[in-house]
Amino acid sequence: MSTADWVPPVFDVSSGTISTTTKTTSSSSSASDLIAALSSTATPLVILRNHPLVSDIRAYASKTFSTNDPTSDHQYKISVDDPQIGESFRALAQSILCLLTDRSDSDVKVEGTMSTRVYPPHEDEQRLGPHVDNTTLTLLWATEPGLQVPVPGSIRPDQVAGFGVPSLTGEFVFLREDQWVTVPSTPDDIILTLGLEFFTAFSDVAERAKILSPALHRVKRAGTNSKTTRLSVPYLCRLVTPNPNHLV
């Protein structure tokens, strides 16, 4: 399957809140639309488009890259703190979780880490093998596509549920190259994926909404024929409250 053959769900977030790209929706319908997009699939992933945060992320990635650019053809991570962007990421992640779980801000508290990851052109196009994140959710911005997920129907959700957290070595599952598809993101997008912690913390929500597994994915970078370096900024979100299933 080519990128053009698969289009993930896209939500317009230009107002700072979630609505579909085809209509303005109320909070309740936004929640149901988002849950529907993440349910009954082995790849719970949506694209959040045109969020006001994107312009700040672009500037952050460009600044950290230009001031920390070693001569290297290998992928590397730049950890540079930016409290303003970090708080904006945190607020977005928390609002998404409250929307998905129908819980209040006081019940769902999150924290997270972010960095700039640099993928120079390299003869080895695959950088990070198949894995699921050990997060509640992950928000990912990038200058160009590179995140890949299984082609719909190539793997079952129960198979994904048995996989582990990120590793730079080994394969957690064997899928042929033609069973992976690149997420067609743009620099105006933030990709939302669900991680393992969502299913331990919100098992009631996952079961009720038929959200079946975290998102299995891998990362590829441009080959040596490319003239561009891919930058990405992932925000890895985790809960700081006790298990919300135990809240009264």
PyMOL commands that set and color helices and strands:
alter all, ss='L'
color gray80, all
select helices_A, chain A and resi 3-5+27-38+53-67+83-101+157-160+177-179+196-201+203-209+244-246
alter helices_A, ss='H'
color red, helices_A
select strands_A, chain A and resi 10-12+19-20+45-49+76-78+110-114+116-119+126-131+137-142+147-150+180-182+189-194+217-220+230-239
alter strands_A, ss='S'
color yellow, strands_A
deselect
rebuild
show_as cartoon
